[in-house]
Every structure is written in structure tokens, then in C-alpha cells.
């Protein structure tokens, strides 16, 4: 999944917020870095969101 799909899955966060999240040390590493941008494995991102989604909601308040 690309950055746009991650933004959507995170509830429509801004590009800047998506970059902050995907740059976190605990966020899954991308499986590829293409000309259009980085690509992450959907299963890895979904698993990460299940663990961290509440933390992300709290930090945005």
C-alpha cells in the first residue's frame, strides 16, 4: 500500500501527518521505494495500526 492508502486507512489524515507516522521508528519498513514513493506491505501496516491506532488518536488531540 502506498502513502495515499495509508492516509485513507488512518481516517484521512494530512500528507504531513502521514509522513510523520510512516517515519516513526516503530512503523513497518517499506518493502519498496519506487519513483512514485514508498510502498508498504498491507498486512504489516494493518497489524501496526491495530496496536497503535489508539496512541495516534490520543496524540492528535
CNS distance restraints for C-alpha pairs under 8 A (distance, minus, plus):
assign (resid   1 and name CA) (resid   5 and name CA) 5.93 0.50 0.50
assign (resid   1 and name CA) (resid   6 and name CA) 6.90 0.50 0.50
assign (resid   1 and name CA) (resid  39 and name CA) 5.39 0.50 0.50
assign (resid   1 and name CA) (resid  40 and name CA) 5.17 0.50 0.50
assign (resid   1 and name CA) (resid  41 and name CA) 6.14 0.50 0.50
assign (resid   1 and name CA) (resid  42 and name CA) 5.60 0.50 0.50
assign (resid   2 and name CA) (resid   6 and name CA) 6.40 0.50 0.50
assign (resid   2 and name CA) (resid  37 and name CA) 7.21 0.50 0.50
assign (resid   2 and name CA) (resid  38 and name CA) 6.25 0.50 0.50
assign (resid   2 and name CA) (resid  39 and name CA) 4.76 0.50 0.50
assign (resid   2 and name CA) (resid  40 and name CA) 6.39 0.50 0.50
assign (resid   3 and name CA) (resid   7 and name CA) 6.13 0.50 0.50
assign (resid   3 and name CA) (resid  18 and name CA) 7.10 0.50 0.50
assign (resid   3 and name CA) (resid  37 and name CA) 7.59 0.50 0.50
assign (resid   3 and name CA) (resid  38 and name CA) 7.13 0.50 0.50
assign (resid   3 and name CA) (resid  39 and name CA) 7.29 0.50 0.50
assign (resid   4 and name CA) (resid   8 and name CA) 6.37 0.50 0.50
assign (resid   5 and name CA) (resid   9 and name CA) 6.19 0.50 0.50
assign (resid   6 and name CA) (resid  10 and name CA) 6.11 0.50 0.50
assign (resid   6 and name CA) (resid  18 and name CA) 7.22 0.50 0.50
assign (resid   6 and name CA) (resid  45 and name CA) 7.97 0.50 0.50
assign (resid   7 and name CA) (resid  11 and name CA) 6.58 0.50 0.50
assign (resid   7 and name CA) (resid  12 and name CA) 5.17 0.50 0.50
assign (resid   7 and name CA) (resid  13 and name CA) 5.36 0.50 0.50
assign (resid   7 and name CA) (resid  14 and name CA) 7.03 0.50 0.50
assign (resid   7 and name CA) (resid  15 and name CA) 7.16 0.50 0.50
assign (resid   7 and name CA) (resid  18 and name CA) 5.85 0.50 0.50
assign (resid   8 and name CA) (resid  12 and name CA) 4.58 0.50 0.50
assign (resid   8 and name CA) (resid  13 and name CA) 7.12 0.50 0.50
assign (resid  13 and name CA) (resid  17 and name CA) 6.05 0.50 0.50
assign (resid  13 and name CA) (resid  18 and name CA) 6.38 0.50 0.50
assign (resid  14 and name CA) (resid  18 and name CA) 6.20 0.50 0.50
assign (resid  15 and name CA) (resid  19 and name CA) 6.14 0.50 0.50
assign (resid  16 and name CA) (resid  20 and name CA) 6.29 0.50 0.50
assign (resid  17 and name CA) (resid  21 and name CA) 6.24 0.50 0.50
assign (resid  18 and name CA) (resid  22 and name CA) 6.04 0.50 0.50
assign (resid  19 and name CA) (resid  23 and name CA) 5.92 0.50 0.50
assign (resid  20 and name CA) (resid  24 and name CA) 6.55 0.50 0.50
assign (resid  21 and name CA) (resid  27 and name CA) 7.15 0.50 0.50
assign (resid  22 and name CA) (resid  27 and name CA) 5.76 0.50 0.50
assign (resid  22 and name CA) (resid  28 and name CA) 7.72 0.50 0.50
assign (resid  23 and name CA) (resid  27 and name CA) 6.87 0.50 0.50
assign (resid  27 and name CA) (resid  45 and name CA) 7.72 0.50 0.50
assign (resid  27 and name CA) (resid  48 and name CA) 6.88 0.50 0.50
assign (resid  28 and name CA) (resid  40 and name CA) 7.36 0.50 0.50
assign (resid  28 and name CA) (resid  44 and name CA) 6.25 0.50 0.50
assign (resid  28 and name CA) (resid  45 and name CA) 6.53 0.50 0.50
assign (resid  28 and name CA) (resid  48 and name CA) 7.31 0.50 0.50
assign (resid  29 and name CA) (resid  40 and name CA) 6.94 0.50 0.50
assign (resid  30 and name CA) (resid  38 and name CA) 6.03 0.50 0.50
assign (resid  30 and name CA) (resid  39 and name CA) 5.34 0.50 0.50
assign (resid  30 and name CA) (resid  40 and name CA) 4.40 0.50 0.50
assign (resid  30 and name CA) (resid  41 and name CA) 7.12 0.50 0.50
assign (resid  31 and name CA) (resid  38 and name CA) 7.67 0.50 0.50
assign (resid  31 and name CA) (resid  39 and name CA) 5.86 0.50 0.50
assign (resid  31 and name CA) (resid  40 and name CA) 5.28 0.50 0.50
assign (resid  31 and name CA) (resid  41 and name CA) 6.39 0.50 0.50
assign (resid  32 and name CA) (resid  38 and name CA) 5.77 0.50 0.50
assign (resid  32 and name CA) (resid  39 and name CA) 5.24 0.50 0.50
assign (resid  32 and name CA) (resid  40 and name CA) 7.07 0.50 0.50
assign (resid  33 and name CA) (resid  37 and name CA) 5.73 0.50 0.50
assign (resid  33 and name CA) (resid  38 and name CA) 4.27 0.50 0.50
assign (resid  33 and name CA) (resid  39 and name CA) 6.25 0.50 0.50
assign (resid  34 and name CA) (resid  38 and name CA) 5.82 0.50 0.50
assign (resid  34 and name CA) (resid  39 and name CA) 7.36 0.50 0.50
assign (resid  40 and name CA) (resid  44 and name CA) 7.34 0.50 0.50
assign (resid  40 and name CA) (resid  45 and name CA) 6.92 0.50 0.50
assign (resid  41 and name CA) (resid  45 and name CA) 6.42 0.50 0.50
assign (resid  42 and name CA) (resid  46 and name CA) 6.02 0.50 0.50
assign (resid  43 and name CA) (resid  47 and name CA) 6.07 0.50 0.50
assign (resid  44 and name CA) (resid  48 and name CA) 6.19 0.50 0.50
assign (resid  45 and name CA) (resid  49 and name CA) 6.13 0.50 0.50
assign (resid  46 and name CA) (resid  50 and name CA) 6.30 0.50 0.50
assign (resid  47 and name CA) (resid  51 and name CA) 6.68 0.50 0.50
assign (resid  48 and name CA) (resid  52 and name CA) 6.09 0.50 0.50
assign (resid  49 and name CA) (resid  53 and name CA) 5.00 0.50 0.50
assign (resid  52 and name CA) (resid  56 and name CA) 6.34 0.50 0.50
assign (resid  53 and name CA) (resid  57 and name CA) 6.28 0.50 0.50
assign (resid  54 and name CA) (resid  58 and name CA) 6.24 0.50 0.50
assign (resid  55 and name CA) (resid  59 and name CA) 6.26 0.50 0.50
assign (resid  56 and name CA) (resid  60 and name CA) 6.45 0.50 0.50
assign (resid  57 and name CA) (resid  61 and name CA) 7.07 0.50 0.50
